[in-house]
Amino acid sequence: MASVAPNLSAVRETMDVLLEISRLLNSGLDMESLSICVRLCEQGINPEALSSVIKELRKASDSLKTSENVGS
Amino acid sequence: MASLDQKSPNVLLQSLCCRITGKSEADVAHQFQYAVRVIGSNYAPTIERDEFLVSEKIKKEFVRQRREADAALFSELHRKLQSQGVLKNRWSILYLLLSLSEDPAKPPTGYVSCPSLSQALPRDAHSTPYYCARPQSLPLNYPDRTQSAQSSGSMGSSGISSLGVYAMNGPTATPPIDNSRTQVVGDSLRQQLGSRLAWNLSAVPPSVPTSTSKGLPNSMTRSVPRSRRDCDANSCVEISEASLVRDILYVFQGIDGKCVKMSNPENCYKIDAKIAVSKSLRDTVSRLAELGWLHNKVRKYTDQRSLDRAFGLVGQHMSIVYLLYMQLQVEDDQGVNLGVDSNLTLRRLLVWTYDPKTRLKTLAALVDHCQGRKGGELASAVHAYGKTGDPYMRALVQHILSLVSHPILNFLYRWIYDGELEDMYHEFFVASDPTVKTDRLWHDKYTLRKSMIPSFITRDQARKVLLIGKSINFLHQVCQDRTPPGKMIAASKSADSPKDAAELFTDLEGAFQGKIDAAYFETSKYLLDVLNKNYLLLEHMKAMRRYLLLGQGDFIRHLMDLLKPELVRPATTLYQHNLTGILETAVRATNAQFDSPEILKRLDVRLLEVSPGDTGWDVFSLDYHVEGPIATVFTRECMSHYLRVFNFLWRAKRMEYILTDIWKGQMCNAKLLKRMPELSGVLHQCHVLASEMVHFIHQMQYYITFEVLECSWDELWNKVQQAQDLDHIIAAHEVFLDTIITRCLLDANSRPLLNQLRAIFDQIIEFQNAQEAMYRAALEELQLRLQFEERKAQREAEGEWGVTASEEEVENKRIRDFQETVPKLCTQLQILTHFYQGAVQQFLVLLTTSADESLQFLSFRLDFNEHYKAREPRLRLSLGSTRGRRSLHT
C-alpha cells in the first residue's frame, strides 16, 4: 500500500474529479455519499449491488415521503 | 470532506443508508438489513471489470443524449482520474456512477414514451402471472439483468433459451420485506423502464398458464381482471404498439402472436382483421412479419432434411438462423439497454431487422432453390447461388457452401485414400455397383454419377477421383495387394473441419487440384508397377504379339510344317491332344523355347466350331490364356478380336505357304518336264499365274506385316510406356486392336473386301490343287515314258527289238491321249487364270475406293505396273476422280 499522507492533495483532487463526473452523470450523489461509495468500492464491494441498493433506498425514501405527504 | 479511513463496510453502508434516506440510524434498520443482504448475496460482479468499456459506455450515453460537450468533459476528467492513480478500482466507481445515472427516480429528461405505452404497461405488467410469481423466488435478479445486458458476447446458446434467461429486472420484494413494500413494487414497476419490461414480458410464451399464484398482492389481483378483459376484447380495441411489438417478436420465431397470425390460404402473416389498427401500422407489421415467414420457411426445410445423414449442415442452417435471431435479440436488447427513452417501436424493429431480413431472404431463396436436391446437386445449387456481385451475400453463400461441401469432401477423401465408399443416400458422385464381380471390377463396378458432381469440381477432376479410388480397390481386391503406398498415407488427410472444405473448394486452382493430382499420380504409378512386376502385363502383351499375331516367325513356320499333314484332314477327325503335342514339339524346336514358362504355359491350341466340309485348316487356332488382373486389359472381347486376327493372319500365311510349295514344285519339275514339249504351254501358263499369285500374296503379306501390325504395335508400345494409369493402357490397347481389325479387313465395313480376298484365296487353293493334279499326271506320264524308253533301251541292249509294234502303238496312243488332255489342262488353267484375275481386279477396285489410305497404297503396290489397269476400265480412272466420286457417294 502506497503512502497515504503525502497523497492528501491527490486524494482531494480525485474526489473533486469524481464529484464532477458524478454531477455530469446526474447520479444524485452528494459529496459525502460519494465518498462513502468510493470507500465501499475500494474495499471491493460489487458496484452493481451497491447501485441497486442505492436506488432502492432512494425509492424507499421517495415513497415514504410521498406517503407522508399524502397522509399529512 | 470525509476522510478515507478504513471503516468497515457495514458501518459505511449504514451511514450511506442514513445519508440517502435522510433518516436516523434507527429508522433505517429495514433498509439496512436489505442492503446488507443485497450486497452480501451479490458479492462477485457479473460484468467484466473493464474500465475502458465503462467509460465508453458513459461517453456513448452522453452522445446519445446529445451532450457532446459533456462527453468531452468526461473524457478529460477520466484522464485526470487515471493519471492521479489514487483509486484502485476505478471501474467500480465509474460503473456505480453510470448505473446511478440511469436511475429513473430522478426525473430523467428523456423519459417519454408514447402515452399508450405507459398506459399499457401496468396492464401488461399485471397480466403476466409469471411476473407475479416472481416475488416468491429470488431476492434480486441483478445478475440476470446484467447478464442480458452483456449477452452480446454469448451467441452460442439457441435463441429461445436465451429468451428464457430474460428474467425480471428491477428489484423485487424479498420475503422478509413486509407488505408495505408491495405497493412500492407495483409503483416501481410503473416507473421502471417501460419498454424493457414489455420486452421481458413478451419473452414469456403465451402458453404459460394464466392462473395466478398464491400470495398475490391485493393490488395486483385487482388489476388482473381488468387487464385481461382489455386485452381480449375483440372489436375496436386500441391495440397498443407494445403488444404489436410483442406479437412481432413471436412471429420472428415463427409462432403466432395474439394479433398477428399466420393466415394459411395466403401463406403470410397478417394482423387479425378484426383488430382495428391503423393502415401504416398494418403495413409495418406486414413487413416485419415477412421475417417470420422467412424463418418458417427455412425452418421447415431444415426440419425436413434433418433426417438425412449428410445434412449435418441442417444444424448449421439452424444455427445460422438462430445466429441471426440472436443478433436481432441483442440489438433489441442493446437498444433497450442504452437508455430510458428508447422504446421498441415498430419502426425501430424495421430498421434493426433490415439486415437480418436480407440474410434470411437469401437463405429462403437458397432453400427454394435447393428443394429436393441432395448431395452433390445441392452443393452445385448452392455454388450457383454464390455467383453474385454482392459481397455480403457471397460471403453468406460461401459459408453455407463450405458447410454443405464438408460431407462431400469427407466422402472424397475417404474414397481417394482408402478406396472406401459408404454412401447410403447416393450423394457422392462415384457410384458403386454391388452386383459386379471382381473380374469386371475395373470396367463396370465404379461409375461416375454425373448429376452429383458439384459444379465446382471439373469433369477431369471427377474422372481422376474415380480412377484413384478404382485403382485402390483394384489393388486390394484383384491384385490382392493391401500394402498402402507409402506416400499416399503421408499425404494429409485433414478435411475435418468445414473451414478446410471451404478453403479447398474456393481455392480450386491450388490445393484441391494439387491434392487430387498427387494422389492420382501416386496411385496410378503404384498400380502400374504392381501390374508390371508382379503380373508381367507388358510381357504378356509382347507374347500375344509373338504368338497370336504371328510375330515369332520361325515358330509359326515350323508349326505349320508340322501341322500340314494333320490339317488337311477333315475337321471332325482332329484331336486336340494331338495338336497340342505338335505345338509342344514346335515350341521346343524353335526359339520359342527360350520364352519364360509363364508365357509358354498359357499357349494352347483351340479348335473352333466345326461346320460340315471343313478341313483342319478351317478350325485350327492358337489360344492364349489370361486371368486375374491381366484379364482386365485383355478382356474377353479383346481375346476374341485377337483370335479373329489370328485366323486371318493364319490364312494369309497358309496362302504364302501354298504358293511356296507351288513354286518349289515348279522349280523342281520344270527341268523334268522339259522332255514333254506339249506341256510347255501349260507349264508356262502355270508359271505365269503362279508368279502373279505370288506377287499378290507377297504384297498382302507386306501390307499386313508392316503397314498394319508393326505400325500399330509401335504406337501401342509407345503409349503403354508413357501411360500414366491403367485406363490409358486399356484405351491404347483397344485402339490397337481396332486399328488392326479395320486394316485387316475384318470389321463390318470391309466385308466386301474381305469376301473378295477370300475368293482370291480360294482361287489360289484351287490353282494349287489343279497344279498338283497336273503335275501328278504329267509326272506319271513322264514316268511311264521314261519307263518305256528304259525298257526300249534295255531290250535293245539285250538284242531284241526295242519295242514291239503293239507296244509302240499303245505307247503312242497313250501319248496321244495325254496330249489331248493337255488342252483340257490348258483351258482349265485359263479359266482359273481368268477367275483369279477377275477377282483381283475386283479387289483392286474396292481397294481404290476404300476410305483407308493404306489400303489405297496397297492397291498401288498390287498394280505397280498397271497390269490390271490395262484390263479393267474401272481402274483406269485416276485416283483423284475416284476420290471425288467416292466423296459424292458418301
Contacts between the chains, C-beta under 8 A, distances in Angstrom:
chain1	res1	chain2	res2	distance
A	4	B	4	7.7
A	7	B	86	6.2
A	10	B	84	5.4
A	10	B	85	7.9
A	10	B	86	5.3
A	11	B	4	6.4
A	11	B	86	5.6
A	12	B	1	7.0
A	13	B	80	7.6
A	13	B	84	6.1
A	14	B	81	6.6
A	14	B	84	5.2
A	14	B	86	4.4
A	14	B	87	6.3
A	15	B	1	7.2
A	17	B	77	5.1
A	17	B	80	5.3
A	17	B	81	5.2
A	17	B	84	7.4
A	18	B	81	7.2
A	18	B	93	6.6
A	18	B	97	7.8
A	20	B	73	7.8
A	20	B	77	5.5
A	21	B	74	6.3
A	21	B	77	5.2
A	21	B	78	7.4
A	21	B	81	7.7
A	21	B	94	7.5
A	21	B	97	6.1
A	22	B	97	5.3
A	22	B	100	8.0
A	24	B	62	7.8
A	24	B	70	5.3
A	24	B	73	6.4
A	24	B	74	5.6
A	24	B	77	7.6
A	25	B	58	6.8
A	25	B	61	8.0
A	25	B	74	7.9
A	25	B	97	5.0
A	25	B	98	6.4
A	25	B	100	7.3
A	25	B	101	3.7
A	26	B	101	5.3
A	26	B	106	6.5
A	27	B	96	8.0
A	27	B	97	4.9
A	27	B	100	3.8
A	27	B	101	4.9
A	27	B	103	7.5
A	28	B	100	6.5
A	28	B	103	6.8
A	28	B	105	7.7
A	28	B	106	5.5
A	29	B	97	7.5
A	29	B	100	6.6
A	30	B	19	7.8
A	31	B	1	7.4
A	31	B	2	7.6
A	32	B	2	5.8
A	32	B	19	5.9
A	33	B	16	6.2
A	33	B	19	5.0
A	33	B	20	6.3
A	35	B	1	7.7
A	35	B	2	3.9
A	35	B	4	7.4
A	36	B	2	7.1
A	36	B	12	5.2
A	36	B	15	6.0
A	36	B	16	4.7
A	36	B	19	6.9
A	37	B	16	7.1
A	37	B	93	6.7
A	37	B	96	5.9
A	38	B	4	7.7
A	38	B	87	7.2
A	38	B	93	5.6
A	39	B	2	7.9
A	39	B	4	6.2
A	39	B	7	7.0
A	39	B	12	5.7
A	40	B	9	6.0
A	40	B	12	5.4
A	40	B	13	7.0
A	40	B	16	7.4
A	41	B	89	5.3
A	41	B	92	3.9
A	41	B	93	4.8
A	41	B	96	6.2
A	42	B	87	6.7
A	42	B	88	5.9
A	42	B	89	5.8
A	42	B	92	7.7
A	43	B	9	5.6
A	43	B	12	8.0
A	44	B	89	7.2
A	45	B	9	6.2
A	45	B	39	6.0
A	45	B	43	8.0
A	45	B	92	7.8
A	46	B	39	6.9
A	46	B	42	5.2
A	46	B	43	5.9
A	46	B	44	6.7
A	46	B	45	4.7
A	47	B	45	6.8
A	47	B	92	4.6
A	47	B	93	7.0
A	47	B	95	4.5
A	47	B	96	4.1
A	47	B	99	7.1
A	48	B	42	6.6
A	48	B	45	5.9
A	48	B	46	7.0
A	48	B	47	7.0
A	48	B	95	7.2
A	48	B	99	6.8
A	48	B	142	5.5
A	48	B	146	6.0
A	49	B	38	5.3
A	49	B	39	4.9
A	49	B	41	7.7
A	49	B	42	4.0
A	49	B	43	7.6
A	49	B	140	7.9
A	49	B	142	6.8
A	50	B	39	6.7
A	50	B	96	5.8
A	51	B	95	7.6
A	51	B	96	5.2
A	51	B	99	4.0
A	51	B	100	5.5
A	52	B	38	6.2
A	52	B	140	6.6
A	52	B	142	5.6
A	52	B	171	6.0
A	53	B	13	7.8
A	53	B	16	8.0
A	53	B	34	7.5
A	53	B	35	4.5
A	53	B	38	5.2
A	53	B	39	6.4
A	54	B	16	7.4
A	54	B	20	6.3
A	54	B	100	6.2
A	54	B	103	8.0
A	55	B	100	7.2
A	55	B	103	5.3
A	55	B	105	6.6
A	55	B	171	7.4
A	56	B	31	7.5
A	56	B	34	6.8
A	56	B	35	7.7
A	56	B	38	7.6
A	56	B	171	5.3
A	57	B	16	7.8
A	57	B	17	5.9
A	57	B	20	4.5
A	57	B	21	5.5
A	57	B	31	5.6
A	57	B	35	7.1
A	58	B	20	6.0
A	58	B	21	8.0
A	58	B	103	6.9
A	58	B	105	4.8
A	59	B	105	5.8
A	59	B	184	6.5
A	59	B	188	5.9
A	60	B	21	6.5
A	60	B	31	5.8
A	60	B	184	7.1
A	61	B	20	6.5
A	61	B	21	4.1
A	61	B	22	6.4
A	61	B	23	7.6
A	62	B	105	6.1
A	63	B	183	7.7
A	63	B	184	5.1
A	63	B	187	6.8
A	64	B	21	7.7
